[in-house]
């Protein structure tokens, strides 16, 4: 193979004149030919036809994906090309997803060669901890910004988890510097013990003196077997001894709560724990009482000093009180929330419910009225409690042609859209995400609207959410695949808005979606479920790829939804839970809590994923009803309580409202 310089002319100092007029009539007239040339160039490269590849590439220098052709050539050949060409590429295209990917590969190659001067020339800030460590090593090796590099090494070192082997040399410099001390070593050991990372402790311990190494051994023994260690612990009252005792009490409380409390009461008289340590342990013991299902857990939860209540603790104790329908405790706990947490719509709703249950109807109604102004699951529940209309608050994202033109100058944005048009979805997502992470919220909202206009609904939704642009319902709740979804819903007698709610939550309208668990397509069907439904419906599946086909996926998914709805007598809430967690679990939860108010039933779903799923789908369904122009109906949070229940909830079974012949 000839050297690269015979196949790539040097990069000219252009910056995508085509990008500047992306979408213009001139560009539109040329783009079909350019796309054909781009695909032909890729084929030539795959066939090692470098002459054709070079000829086609040169003619595409004003095409948004020209840089990607160069990336494809350079990436597997970095060791064969002149370094100057790589540096030139990075200078012009390094601020793209694939440009940065090439930079990362190049940086790792330079580090392996100890070419620290070249490394510094090629480096740009990276998320990779390994590359950050190499950057520190490069500056220390070349004696550049030594103090700053050492401070950065200290920051990366001071963590409770292991760092990549690439950091070892940088850390060796740290150990030899004035920044290193045994106190610093203890600081990391504390973090590692809190994280349960004994391998980190073992790595740091040899750098300590003999006395400190002894205490490390004591701490590790306390971690592994706290009960006997606490029973015989009689070290003098020092900060280190107190840290070890606290660690042991917390570890023991997870499994032997009462024993841990006994030791805690005894050791408090022997050691002078600080106010902060006492408060934190009181909080940790309260959390452990819940995990142990201790009969006095509510007392422990109520006794924690408000100065030591954090977000996790708030959620734990409110949920504990809700699970037991202890409405006085729910009222107290939600009233004691911090100012930041008081704004959470979830807790405001449950505060209102507690006030209502406790007979304080006036304050409860006032809270419901405030909540009902929000377009939110809990806002809709509140509106339902007081019989007011749901508020949709639809407000389109608006922008000027100048804003659009300016954003299209960003190569990653223009390239992402072009990848999307070519069906190169993986590349499109990578480039899009790289660009979005660098944009301010306003720009993110504009490109979200642009993605929506181009039919790239998944990225439009995700980007609008990231930007906090929640009020453009056309962008966030698009009526995508409407003919396909309407056909599937009609064939199965399903409410189209509910089907939309399921698809919105399952795949965000990505027809190619594949979950880590193996679920496929718009409606995220597991292959086994899809094959079972296909046999029942007489649909032929040759392989899993067939499940991804849009109409097939919708046919299978809506058939399975119909099956769930029939199995749960037309109850949308239970059918939704079953679609996510399986019908067996949903049935068991319904039987175990048949007398639970339905809004509380959703809150008590044991799986956090399913709990979130049900809330979102039912909320999305109501929004899609509005988008589809359907008459408003109650949020589908309902159970069919037993006749002997002292039932104080609301809502009724929808079995009479929904049938295969009457979709509702």
C-alpha positions in Angstrom: 0.0 0.0 0.0 1.3 3.4 -0.9 1.7 6.1 1.9 -1.4 8.0 2.7 -0.1 11.3 1.2 -0.7 9.8 -2.2 -4.4 9.3 -1.4 -5.3 12.3 0.7 -4.5 15.8 -0.3 -3.7 18.1 2.6 -6.7 19.5 4.4 -7.8 22.9 3.0 -8.7 25.6 5.5 -12.4 25.4 4.8 -15.2 25.1 7.3 -18.1 23.6 5.5 -19.6 26.2 3.3 -22.3 23.7 2.7 -23.1 23.6 6.4 -23.7 27.3 6.4 -26.5 27.0 3.8 -27.7 23.5 5.0 -31.2 23.1 3.8 -31.0 25.8 1.1 -32.1 25.3 -2.4 -28.6 25.1 -3.7 -27.6 22.5 -1.2 -30.8 20.5 -1.7 -30.1 20.3 -5.4 -26.6 18.8 -4.8 -27.2 16.6 -1.8 -28.6 13.5 -3.6 -25.4 13.4 -5.8 -23.2 14.0 -2.8 -24.9 11.2 -0.8 -24.4 8.8 -3.7 -20.7 9.9 -3.9 -20.3 9.5 -0.1 -21.7 5.9 -0.1 -19.6 5.1 -3.2 -16.5 6.4 -1.4 -17.3 4.2 1.6 -17.6 1.2 -0.6 -14.3 2.0 -2.3 -12.6 2.3 1.0 -14.0 -1.1 2.2 -12.7 -2.6 -1.1 -9.2 -1.0 -0.6 -9.8 0.9 -3.9 -7.9 3.9 -2.6 -7.7 5.7 -5.9 -11.5 5.8 -6.3 -11.8 6.7 -2.7 -9.5 9.6 -3.0 -11.1 10.9 -6.2 -14.6 10.8 -4.6 -13.5 12.2 -1.3 -11.9 15.3 -2.9 -15.2 16.2 -4.6 -17.0 16.0 -1.2 -15.0 18.6 0.7 -18.1 20.8 1.1 -20.3 17.9 2.2 -21.1 17.6 6.0 -19.8 14.0 6.2 -16.5 14.6 4.4 -14.7 14.6 7.8 -16.2 11.1 8.5 -14.6 9.7 5.3 -11.3 11.0 6.6 -12.0 9.5 10.0 -12.7 6.1 8.4 -9.4 6.2 6.6 -7.3 7.4 9.4 -8.7 5.4 12.3 -7.3 1.9 11.4 -4.1 3.4 9.9 -2.8 5.8 12.6 0.5 4.1 12.8 1.0 4.4 9.0 0.2 8.0 8.3 2.4 11.1 8.9 1.7 12.6 12.3 1.3 16.0 10.7 -1.8 14.8 8.9 -3.3 13.5 12.1 -2.7 16.8 13.9 -4.2 18.7 11.0 -7.3 16.5 11.1 -7.7 17.0 14.9 -7.2 20.7 14.5 -10.0 21.0 12.0 -12.4 18.2 13.0 -11.4 17.3 16.6 -14.5 19.0 18.0 -16.8 16.3 16.7 -17.7 12.9 18.1 -15.6 10.9 15.6 -12.9 13.5 15.6 -12.6 13.2 19.3 -12.8 9.4 19.0 -9.7 9.5 16.7 -8.1 11.9 19.2 -8.6 9.4 22.0 -7.0 6.6 19.9 -4.1 8.8 18.9 -3.5 9.9 22.5 -3.4 6.3 23.7 -0.9 5.5 21.0 1.3 8.4 21.9 1.1 7.5 25.6 2.2 3.9 24.8 5.2 5.3 23.0 6.0 7.8 25.9 5.7 10.6 23.3 4.6 13.1 25.8 5.4 16.2 23.7 3.2 14.8 20.9 0.6 13.9 23.5 0.4 17.5 24.8 0.1 18.8 21.3 -2.8 16.5 20.6 -4.6 16.7 23.9 -8.0 18.3 24.6 -10.0 17.9 27.8 -11.3 14.3 28.1 -13.9 12.5 30.3 -11.7 9.4 30.3 -9.9 9.2 33.7 -7.1 7.2 32.0 -6.4 10.0 29.5 -6.6 12.6 32.3 -3.9 10.7 34.1 -1.8 10.5 31.0 -2.2 14.2 30.6 -0.9 14.7 34.1 2.0 12.3 33.4 2.8 14.2 30.1 3.2 17.5 32.0 5.2 16.0 34.8 7.5 14.2 32.4 8.1 17.4 30.4 8.2 19.6 33.5 5.2 21.7 32.4 2.7 23.1 34.9 4.1 20.7 37.5 2.2 22.0 40.6 -1.1 22.1 38.7 -0.5 18.6 37.4 0.2 17.3 40.9 -3.0 18.9 42.3 -5.0 17.2 39.5 -3.3 13.9 40.4 -4.3 14.4 44.0 -7.9 15.1 43.0 -8.1 11.9 40.9 -6.3 9.8 43.6 -8.6 11.0 46.4 -11.5 8.6 45.7 -13.0 5.5 47.3 -12.7 3.4 44.2 -9.9 2.0 42.1 -8.6 4.1 39.3 -7.3 2.8 35.9 -3.7 1.4 35.7 -2.9 4.3 33.4 -2.9 6.5 36.6 -0.2 4.6 38.4 2.7 6.7 37.1 0.9 9.9 37.8 0.2 8.7 41.3 3.8 7.7 41.8 4.8 11.3 41.1 2.2 12.3 43.8 3.7 10.0 46.3 7.1 11.6 45.8 5.8 15.1 46.0 5.3 17.4 49.0 1.5 16.9 48.6 1.7 13.4 49.9 1.2 12.7 53.6 -0.1 9.9 55.8 -3.0 12.1 56.6 -3.9 12.2 52.9 -3.5 8.4 52.9 -6.0 8.1 55.7 -8.4 10.4 53.9 -8.5 8.0 51.0 -8.7 4.9 53.2 -11.8 6.5 54.9 -13.4 7.0 51.5 -12.5 3.4 50.4 -13.9 1.9 53.6 -17.2 3.8 53.2 -17.3 2.4 49.7 -16.3 -1.1 50.8 -13.3 -1.1 48.5 -10.8 -3.2 50.5 -8.6 -3.5 47.4 -8.0 0.2 47.5 -7.3 0.1 51.3 -4.8 -2.7 50.7 -3.0 -0.7 48.0 -2.7 2.4 50.2 -1.8 0.8 53.5 1.8 -0.2 52.7 2.6 3.5 52.2 1.7 4.2 55.8 3.9 3.8 58.9 3.7 0.6 61.1 1.3 2.2 63.6 -1.1 3.3 61.0 -0.9 0.0 59.2 -2.0 -1.7 62.5 -5.1 0.6 62.6 -5.9 -0.3 59.0 -5.9 -3.9 60.0 -8.3 -3.1 62.8 -10.6 -1.3 60.5 -10.7 -4.1 58.0 -11.5 -6.6 60.7 -14.3 -4.4 61.9 -15.6 -4.2 58.3 -15.6 -8.0 57.9 -17.0 -9.1 61.3 -18.3 -6.1 63.3 -20.1 -7.9 66.2 -17.1 -9.5 67.8 -14.9 -6.6 67.1 -17.3 -4.2 68.8 -17.6 -6.4 71.8 -13.8 -6.3 72.4 -12.9 -2.8 71.1 -11.2 -0.8 73.8 -8.9 1.6 71.9 -8.2 5.0 73.4 -10.6 7.8 72.4 -9.2 9.2 69.1 -10.7 10.4 65.9 -9.5 7.2 64.2 -11.0 5.0 66.9 -14.3 6.8 66.6 -14.3 6.3 62.8 -13.8 2.6 63.2 -16.5 2.3 65.8 -19.0 4.2 63.6 -18.2 2.0 60.7 -18.8 -1.2 62.7 -22.1 0.0 64.2 -23.4 0.9 60.7 -22.3 -2.4 59.2 -23.8 -4.4 62.1 -27.1 -2.5 62.0 -27.8 -3.7 58.4 -28.2 -7.2 59.7 -28.5 -7.1 63.5 -30.3 -3.9 64.3 -31.0 -4.4 68.0 -27.5 -5.6 68.7 -26.0 -2.6 66.9 -28.2 -0.2 69.0 -27.0 -1.9 72.2 -23.4 -1.4 71.2 -24.1 2.1 70.1 -25.6 3.0 73.5 -22.7 1.5 75.3 -19.9 3.0 73.1 -21.4 6.5 73.3 -20.4 6.6 76.9 -16.8 5.7 76.1 -16.1 7.8 73.1 -16.7 11.6 72.6 -18.5 11.5 69.3 -19.1 14.9 67.7 -22.6 16.3 67.2 -22.3 15.6 63.5 -21.3 12.0 64.1 -24.2 11.5 66.5 -26.7 13.0 64.1 -25.5 11.0 61.1 -25.5 7.7 63.1 -29.1 8.5 64.3 -30.1 8.9 60.7 -28.2 5.7 59.6 -29.8 3.7 62.3 -33.2 4.9 61.4 -32.6 3.9 57.8 -31.4 0.5 59.0 -34.6 0.0 61.1 -36.6 0.3 57.9 -34.4 -2.2 56.1 -34.8 -4.6 59.1 -38.6 -4.0 59.2 -38.2 -3.2 62.9 -41.4 -2.7 64.8 -40.2 0.7 66.1 -39.0 2.0 62.8 -41.5 4.8 62.7 -40.2 6.1 66.0 -36.6 6.0 64.8 -37.6 7.8 61.6 -39.4 10.5 63.5 -36.6 11.1 66.0 -33.9 12.1 63.6 -32.7 15.7 64.0 -33.8 17.8 61.0 -30.2 19.0 60.4 -29.3 15.5 59.3 -32.2 14.8 57.1 -31.2 14.4 53.4 -33.1 13.5 50.2 -32.7 9.8 50.6 -33.9 9.9 54.2 -36.9 12.1 53.3 -38.1 9.6 50.6 -37.5 6.6 52.9 -39.6 7.8 55.8 -42.4 9.3 53.7 -42.7 6.1 51.8 -42.6 4.1 55.0 -45.5 6.1 56.4 -47.5 5.9 53.2 -47.1 2.1 53.0 -48.7 1.9 56.4 -51.2 4.6 55.6 -50.1 6.4 58.8 -51.4 9.7 57.6 -50.4 11.8 60.6 -46.8 10.7 60.1 -47.1 11.5 56.3 -48.3 15.0 57.2 -45.5 15.5 59.7 -42.8 14.2 57.4 -43.9 16.2 54.3 -44.3 19.4 56.5 -40.7 19.0 57.7 -39.2 18.8 54.2 -36.4 21.2 53.3 -37.3 24.2 51.2 -35.8 22.5 48.1 -37.7 19.3 48.6 -41.0 21.1 49.4 -41.2 22.0 45.7 -41.3 18.3 44.6 -44.8 17.7 43.2 -44.8 14.2 44.5 -44.4 15.2 48.1 -46.8 18.2 47.7 -49.4 15.8 46.5 -48.9 13.3 49.4 -48.9 16.2 51.8 -52.3 17.2 50.5 -53.6 13.7 50.7 -52.4 13.4 54.3 -54.1 16.7 55.2 -57.3 15.5 53.5 -57.2 12.1 55.4 -56.5 13.9 58.6 -59.7 16.1 58.2 -57.9 19.3 57.2 -59.9 19.7 54.0 -59.3 23.5 53.6 -55.5 23.3 53.5 -55.7 20.1 51.4 -57.9 21.7 48.8 -55.6 24.7 48.6 -52.7 22.4 47.9 -54.7 20.5 45.3 -55.6 23.7 43.6 -51.9 24.7 43.3 -50.9 21.3 42.1 -53.7 21.1 39.6 -52.1 23.9 37.6 -49.2 21.6 36.7 -49.1 19.3 33.7 -47.8 16.3 35.7 -48.9 12.9 36.9 -49.4 14.4 40.4 -50.9 17.5 39.0 -53.5 15.4 37.2 -54.2 13.4 40.3 -54.8 16.6 42.2 -57.1 18.0 39.6 -59.0 14.7 39.8 -59.4 15.0 43.6 -61.1 18.4 43.3 -62.8 17.9 40.0 -61.0 20.6 38.0 -59.8 20.5 34.4 -56.4 19.2 33.5 -53.9 21.9 32.5 -51.8 21.2 29.4 -49.9 24.4 29.1 -48.8 23.8 25.5 -46.2 26.3 24.3 -44.3 25.8 21.1 -40.5 26.3 20.9 -40.0 29.3 18.7 -36.8 30.5 17.1 -35.6 32.7 14.3 -34.1 31.7 10.9 -30.9 33.3 12.1 -30.8 31.1 15.2 -31.3 28.0 13.0 -28.6 29.1 10.6 -26.1 29.7 13.4 -26.7 26.3 14.9 -26.3 24.6 11.6 -22.8 26.0 11.5 -22.0 23.4 14.2 -20.5 20.6 12.2 -21.7 17.9 14.7 -25.3 19.1 14.3 -25.2 19.2 10.5 -23.5 15.8 10.4 -25.9 14.2 12.8 -28.8 15.2 10.6 -27.1 14.0 7.5 -26.3 10.6 9.2 -29.9 10.4 10.1 -31.1 11.0 6.6 -28.7 8.3 5.4 -30.1 5.8 8.0 -26.7 5.7 9.8 -28.5 5.9 13.1 -25.6 4.8 15.4 -23.3 7.5 13.9 -26.2 10.0 14.0 -26.8 9.4 17.7 -23.1 9.6 18.6 -22.6 12.9 16.8 -25.8 14.4 18.1 -25.0 13.6 21.7 -21.5 15.0 21.4 -23.0 18.3 20.0 -25.8 18.5 22.5 -23.5 18.1 25.5 -21.7 21.3 24.4 -24.8 23.5 23.7 -26.6 25.8 26.2 -30.2 25.1 27.0 -31.6 27.6 24.6 -29.7 26.0 21.7 -30.7 22.6 22.8 -34.4 23.5 22.7 -34.0 24.9 19.1 -32.3 21.8 17.8 -34.9 19.7 19.5 -37.5 21.5 17.5 -35.5 21.0 14.3 -35.1 17.3 15.0 -38.9 17.1 15.4 -39.4 18.7 12.0 -37.1 16.2 10.4 -39.0 13.3 12.0 -36.2 12.4 14.4 -38.6 12.1 17.3 -36.5 10.2 19.8 -33.7 12.8 19.8 -36.2 15.7 19.7 -37.8 14.4 22.9 -34.6 13.6 24.7 -33.0 16.9 23.8 -36.1 18.9 24.7 -36.1 17.2 28.1 -32.4 17.9 28.6 -33.0 21.5 27.7 -35.9 21.8 30.2 -38.2 22.7 27.3 -41.1 20.8 28.7 -44.1 22.8 27.3 -43.9 22.0 23.5 -46.2 19.1 23.5 -45.9 18.6 19.7 -42.2 18.0 20.2 -42.4 16.0 23.4 -45.5 14.0 22.5 -45.5 13.6 18.7 -48.2 11.7 16.9 -45.5 9.7 15.1 -46.4 6.5 13.2 -50.1 7.5 13.6 -51.5 5.4 10.7 -49.5 2.3 11.9 -50.5 2.7 15.6 -54.1 3.6 14.8 -54.4 0.4 12.7 -52.9 -1.7 15.5 -55.2 -0.1 18.1 -58.3 -0.4 16.0 -57.6 -4.1 15.2 -57.4 -4.9 18.9 -60.1 -2.5 20.1 -57.6 -0.4 22.2 -57.5 3.2 23.1 -55.0 4.8 20.7 -53.9 7.3 23.4 -52.9 4.4 25.7 -51.0 2.7 22.9 -49.1 6.0 22.3 -48.4 6.3 26.0 -46.9 2.8 26.0 -44.7 3.5 22.9 -43.6 6.9 24.3 -42.3 5.2 27.5 -41.0 2.0 25.9 -38.9 3.3 23.0 -39.3 7.0 22.7 -40.5 6.2 19.1 -37.2 4.5 18.1 -38.2 1.7 15.8 -34.7 0.2 16.0 -34.6 0.2 19.8 -33.0 -2.7 21.5 -32.9 -2.8 25.3 -30.1 -4.4 27.4 -32.5 -7.1 28.3 -33.2 -7.9 24.6 -36.5 -6.2 24.1 -37.1 -5.0 20.5 -38.7 -2.3 18.6 -41.3 0.5 19.1 -43.2 -1.6 21.7 -40.1 -3.2 23.2 -41.1 -6.9 22.9 -39.0 -9.6 24.3 -38.4 -12.2 21.6 -40.1 -15.0 23.5 -43.2 -12.9 24.1 -43.2 -11.8 20.4 -43.0 -15.4 19.2 -45.8 -16.5 21.5 -48.1 -13.7 20.4 -47.1 -14.3 16.7 -48.2 -18.0 16.9 -51.6 -16.9 18.4 -52.1 -14.2 15.8 -50.8 -16.3 12.9 -47.9 -13.9 12.1 -44.8 -15.5 10.6 -41.5 -14.5 12.2 -38.4 -15.8 10.5 -36.0 -14.3 13.0 -35.7 -11.6 15.7 -35.0 -9.0 13.0 -38.6 -9.4 11.8 -39.8 -8.2 15.3 -38.2 -4.8 14.6 -40.3 -4.2 11.5 -42.7 -1.4 12.4 -46.1 -2.9 11.5 -45.1 -6.3 12.8 -43.9 -4.9 16.1 -47.1 -2.9 16.5 -49.4 -5.8 15.6 -47.6 -8.0 18.1 -47.4 -5.3 20.8 -51.1 -4.2 20.6 -52.1 -7.9 20.6 -50.2 -8.4 23.8 -51.7 -5.2 25.3 -55.1 -6.5 24.5 -54.2 -9.8 26.3 -53.1 -7.8 29.4 -56.2 -5.6 29.4 -58.5 -8.7 29.1 -56.6 -10.5 31.8 -57.2 -7.6 34.2 -60.8 -6.9 33.3 -60.2 -3.7 31.4 -58.1 -2.1 34.2 -55.6 0.1 32.4 -53.4 0.6 35.6 -53.0 -3.1 36.2 -52.5 -3.9 32.5 -49.8 -1.2 32.3 -48.0 -2.7 35.2 -48.3 -6.2 33.7 -46.9 -5.0 30.4 -43.7 -3.9 32.2 -43.3 -6.4 35.1 -45.3 -9.4 33.8 -48.9 -10.4 34.5 -48.0 -12.7 37.4 -46.5 -9.9 39.4 -49.2 -7.4 38.6 -51.9 -10.0 39.7 -50.0 -10.7 43.0 -49.7 -7.0 43.8 -53.4 -6.4 43.1 -54.4 -9.3 45.4 -52.0 -8.3 48.1 -53.2 -4.7 48.2 -56.8 -4.9 46.9 -58.0 -2.5 49.6 -55.3 0.1 48.9 -56.4 3.5 47.4 -55.3 3.3 43.8 -53.1 6.4 43.8 -51.3 4.8 46.8 -51.3 1.4 45.1 -49.1 2.9 42.3 -46.8 4.5 44.8 -46.3 1.1 46.5 -45.4 -0.9 43.5 -42.3 -2.8 44.8 -40.1 -2.3 41.6 -39.0 1.3 41.1 -38.8 0.8 37.4 -42.4 -0.4 37.2 -43.6 2.3 39.6 -42.1 5.0 37.4 -43.3 3.2 34.3 -46.9 3.1 35.4 -46.9 6.7 36.5 -45.4 7.9 33.2 -47.6 5.8 30.9 -50.9 6.9 32.6 -49.7 10.5 32.5 -48.6 10.2 28.9 -51.9 8.6 28.0 -53.8 11.6 29.3 -51.5 14.0 27.3 -52.0 12.0 24.1 -55.8 12.1 24.6 -55.5 15.8 24.4 -53.1 15.6 21.4 -55.5 13.3 19.6 -58.5 15.6 20.3 -60.2 12.9 22.5 -62.7 14.0 25.2 -61.0 14.3 28.6 -61.4 11.4 30.9 -60.1 10.6 34.4 -56.5 9.6 34.8 -56.7 5.8 34.7 -55.6 5.2 38.3 -58.2 2.7 39.5 -58.7 -0.6 41.3 -61.7 -2.8 41.9 -61.8 -3.0 45.7 -63.2 -5.9 47.6 -66.7 -5.5 48.9 -65.5 -5.8 52.5 -62.9 -3.1 52.1 -63.1 0.1 54.2 -62.2 1.8 51.0 -61.4 5.5 51.0 -60.0 5.8 47.5 -61.5 7.0 44.3 -61.9 5.6 40.8 -63.7 2.5 39.6 -62.9 -0.5 37.4 -63.0 0.4 33.8 -64.1 -3.1 32.7 -67.5 -1.6 31.8 -65.9 1.2 29.8 -63.6 -0.9 27.7 -64.1 -3.9 25.5 -62.7 -5.2 22.3 -65.8 -3.9 20.4 -65.8 -0.6 22.3 -62.3 0.8 22.7 -63.4 3.8 24.8 
